[in-house]
Amino acid sequence: MIHVAMPVTSDHGWGIVGKYLAQELDRLVGVRLCTPPLTPDMVNDELELDALRRLQIDPAEEAAIKQRQGLVEGGLLTGVVYTTLLPGWPRIHSTQTVGYTCFEEPLAPEAADNARRLYRHLATTSTWCAERLRGIGLTEVTAVPVGIDPTIFEPSPIERQFLRDRFVVFSGGKFEFRKGQDVVIRAVQVLMDKHPDVVLVASWGNKWSHALETINASRHIRFEPRHRDQLALFEQVLADNGVAPSRAILLTLRPQAMMPRVYKNTDVGLFPNRCEGATNQVLMEYMACGRPAIATNTSGHRDVLSEANCLRLEQLRPVEITKNGDYLATWDDPDLDEVIAQLEFAYENRDRLKAVGEQAGQDLRSFTWRHTALGFAELFRKLGLA
């Protein structure tokens, strides 16, 4: 039996990880969720909500944990969401804690000491993160990539329903400098100027305004926001940068289960992300649907991409990220000319894209939440926790 102290929701990355991981781990080793009471607005599926509620600790155990000042007996899997490597749920702890972490910025000076003090072992969402943990002297480290739900994201072909006479580029992920939507806008604008049948479908919703504003760092586009509503803002940014609103379809945030229909009505996904501490959930879901992607071969992407399953962007150069003049991180900046060239290749070689998409769908069968849970179950057994 493993206690899990992670967020459980359907509307952001770590919450999705917690939601799926708890259910899959329970089938393998047994799980008790140490979370606040779950509500329908946190998990927007009644069957899934019922299943997760059944995993939550009962009132008697919750009272016993409180009496022990948050100490749980036995193994504990907890989310680690800070570059200091402090737990996201500090009120719950154990002498046998496995932390699960993801980060894009350099680790804080105190991170190594915190890790040795708080965790028996650290798991990470990508090989890239694991390498950085080892780089600060930590040895108890294992990469356990996140997964996709194969009941939702799967490569069964469907007949194209919409935009059949268009070449459709998909872009997904919250709108920010790290995700590279500025590169998407400029590259797609160049392709549109050359080919009148190109359309952009974008899912860019971002709940964190401070992250959205990081797009100001771009050297590729103008960003002069004049709207509070995000769809209006994105439409304005596209228009300011030469992309007519009539050639873009902007999506509101929607449940994951609604996205395969979108993906399967597009020709290629464009993911020029500058850094991903995990393997990029949206990229994985897109590829799992048997769709070909153009993506930067960097950071967490490298765990998923191969020469056969993607059109990789290889011409990357370091870019320093600063805030108010202070250094934050060094990421990989994609080369705009290479992005445009890969888009043009995709446009001119749609028959060859089919094989790329088929390989992507096949490869992503090894990146399900079941595989993630199996990775943790093996780790727990090695540590004698299950």
N, C-alpha and C positions, 0 to 999 in steps of 0.2 A: 504493500500500500504506500503510495506517494502522495503527500500533500502538495497542492499547487497553489501558489500565490501569484496570480497574473490577472490582468484585466480581462474581462469577458464581454465583448460587444460585437456588433456587426458592422460598425461604421468607421473603424480605423485599424491600422496595421497590427499593433500589439494586441488589440482586443480580438481581432480575427484569429491571430496565433493562439491566444489563450482559449478561445472558443473551440477550435478544432482540436488542438493538442490535448486538452482535458478529456474530450470524448474518445479520441483514439487511444490515448494512454490507458484509460479506464478498461478498455477491452484487453489490454496486455498485462498490466500490473496492478490495476485498481487505483482509483484516484479519489481524494477528498479535496474539494475546492474551498479555499479560504478566501472568499470574496464577500462583499456586501450582498444583501438580497438582490436577486436578479429580477428585472422588470421587463415588460413587453417592449418598451422603447429601447432597451439595451440589446435584446435579441429578437429580431422581428420575424420570428418563425415560432409558432406555438408549440409544435412538436419538439423542436430543438430546445426551446425554453424549458419545457417539461423535463427533457433528458438532462439538461444541465442542472436544474434545480435538484434533481435526485442525487447529484454528485456533491452538493454543498454539505459542509459539516453541519451536524444537527445542533440545536441549542445547548445540549449538555456538553458536547465537545467544545463548542465555542466558549462556554463559560469556563471550562477547564483550562483552555489555552490562555484566556484572559487572566486567570488566577496564577498562571505560570509566567506572567508578563510577556505573552506572545510566543512562548517557546512551544514548538510542536515536537512530538516524539517521532523519531525515525527520519526518513528522507523527505526533503523539501525541494521543490523546483520553484524558483522565484525569478521574476523578470528583473533585468538590470538595464536601466534606461538612461544612465548618465555616464559621461566620460570619466567621472570619478570612480565608476564601478560600484556605486552604492545601489542598494536594492530599491526598486520602485515601491515595494510594500514593506517598509522597515518595521512595522508593528508585528510582523510574523517572522520568526527566525528559528533556526535549528542548528544543532552541532553537525548535521549531515546535509548541508545545503549545496545544491547545484544551481548556479546562476546561469541565466540565459540572456545573452547580451547582443546588442547591435549598435554600431556607431559609425559615423562618417567623419568626425573630427578627431584630432589627436587626443590620446588619453591624457588625463590630468597627471601632474607629478605624483600625487598621492594614490593613484589608481592601483599600482602593484601592491602597496601595503594594505589597502582596503581589501583587495581580492584575497590576499593570504589570510587576512584576519576573519573574513566573513564567509568564505566559500571553501568547500572541500574540492570543488571542481568548477570550471567555467565552460559552458557550451556557447557556441556562437552561431549566428545565422549564415555565416559564409567562411570559406577558407581565407579570404582576405582579412576578415576581422581576427581570425585565429592567428594568422601570421603576425599581426600587430600586437596581440597579447603576448605571444612568445618573444616578440621584440623588446618588451619591457621586463623580460626575465621570468614570466610565468610559464610553468611547465604542465600544470594540470589543466589542459585545454583541449577541447574537441569541437570540430565543426559539425553542426547538425542543421543543414539547410531547411528552411520552411517549405511548405507544400502547397498544393492546389487540391480542390475538391473535384475528383474525376467524375462525380455524378452530375456536375454542372459544366465543367470545362473538359470537353472531350472532342476528338477530331472527326466524328461522324459527319460526312459532307451533307450539306443541305443545298437545295436549289436557291441561288441568289434571288432574293425577293425585291431588293431596292437598288437603285442606282446602277442598273445593269449596263447602261451605256456610258458609265463614268469610270475613271480610275480613282479609287478611293484610298486615301492615306489616313490611317488611324493614329492618333496621339493620345496617350493616357498617362495619368499620374498627376498629383497635385501641382498646380502652377507655381513654379519657383525656379530659381537659377540652377539649383542642383539637378533638377529633372530635365533641364535643357529645352524648355518650350520656346525659348528665344531662337534656338537653332532650328527647331521645327518650323517656326513661322517664316524665317528667312529662306530656308531651303525649299519649303513648299511654295512660297511666293515666286521663287525663280522657276520652279517646275510649272506653276500655273501660267506664268507669262509665256511659256513656250508651248504649252498644251492646253487647249481650252476645255478639255474634258476632265481635268483634275479637280477633285473635291477633297476637302479636309473634314474629317469627323473627329471631334476632340472632346475628351472627358477630363476636364482640368480643375474640377472643384477643389477648393482648398479652405479648410475650416480655420486655418491659422494665418491671420493677416500679416504677421511679421515675416512669415516664410514667403508669402506671396510677393511681398515688397522686395525680396532679394533679387528679383529679376532686374532691378535697377542696375545691377553690376554688368549687365550684358553690353557687349560692343556691337551686337548684331541688329538690335531693334530699338525703336523709340518706345519708352514707357512713361506716359503722362496720364495717369488715371483720372478720369472725370466722372466715374460712376461708383456707387456703393454696391449695387447689384452685380454679382460676379458675371453672369451671362452678358449683361450689358457692357461690363468692363472688358471682357474678352473680345466681344464683337468690336468694341472701339479700338482695342490694341491691334487686332487684325487689320481693320480699316486703315489705321494710322501707318501700317507697314505694308500696304499694297495688296492685302487680301480682301477681296470684296465679300461682304456678308452673304451674298447669294451663293458663294462657293464654299461656305463653311457651315457645318451642322454642329452646334454646340450642345452638349448633353448636360442635363442636370445630374446631380449625384443620385445614383439609383442602386438598388440591391444588386449584389453580385450575380444572382441568378438571372438577371435581365441582360447581362453583358454579352453572353455568347451570341445572341441574335445580332448584336451590333458587330462584333468581331467578324462573324461569318458573312457579313455584307460589305466587307472591306477587302482591298487587294493586298495591302502591306501595312505593317505597323512600324512606326518610326520612334526609336528610343535612344536619343543621343545624350543619355544621362551622364553627368560628370562624375558622380560617385553614388554607389549603392552599398550600404553596409550589409544588407541582406541580398537576396537574389532577385529582387524587384517583382513583387506580387503581380502587378498588371502585365509585365512582360511575360511572366510564366503562364498566366491565364490565357493570354493571347496566343502564345505558342501552343499551349495544350489543346486549343481549338483547331489545330492544324493550319495555323496561319503563318506566313513568312514574315519575319521581322528584320529590320535594319537596326543594329544596336551597337553601342560602344563596348569594345572588348576590355572592360576595366572592372576593378573591384569585385563586388558580388556577382555581376553579370557573368564573370568567367566560370563560375560553377555550373552554369546552364548552357552557355553558348558553345557551339562547335563549328568547324568549317562547313559542315554539311547541313546544319539545322538553322542557319541564320546568315544574313549578309552582315558580316562584322565590320565595324569601324575600327581600324587599326592605327590610323594616323592621329595620335593623341599627344598633347603637350601639357606639361604641368601648368596649372593656373593657381595662384595664391588667392585664398579667400580671406577677406578682412571685414571687420565691423568697427566703424568709427576709428579707422586707422590701425586697429589692433589685429594681428595675425590670428586667423581661426584654423585654417586647414589648407592643404594642397590637394587639389583634385585633378582629374584628367579632362582637358578641354578638347572636344572633337574638332577636327578640321572641317570647316564649312564646305570647302570644295569637294572633299571626299563624301560628305553627306549628300550633296547635290548629285555627285556622280553615281552613288549607289541608288538614289531615287530614280535617276534617269535609266540606269540599268534595269531596275525593277519595272519601270514603265515600258521599256522596249522588249522585255523578256518575260512576259507574264506566264508563258508556257513553262519556263524553267523555274519560276517561283513555286509551281505546284509541288515539285519534288522537295523543295526546301521546306514548305509547309508540312508535307507528309512526314518528313524526318523529324520536324519539331514536335508534331503530335505524338510520334512514337517515343521520342526521347523523354518527353515530359511525363510519360507514364511512370517513370522512376522518381518523380518528384511529387508524390502525393502526401497528404497528411499522415497516411498509414506508414509511409516510409520514414517520415519525420519521427513518428512515435516509436517505430522499430529502432531507430538510431538512439533514442533516449532509453528505451528498454534495455538495449545492449549496454549502454553506458552505466545504467543503474545496476545491472548484474555485475559488471566489472568492479563497481565500487561496493558491492555487497549490500545494496539497498533494495533489491527486488529479487 
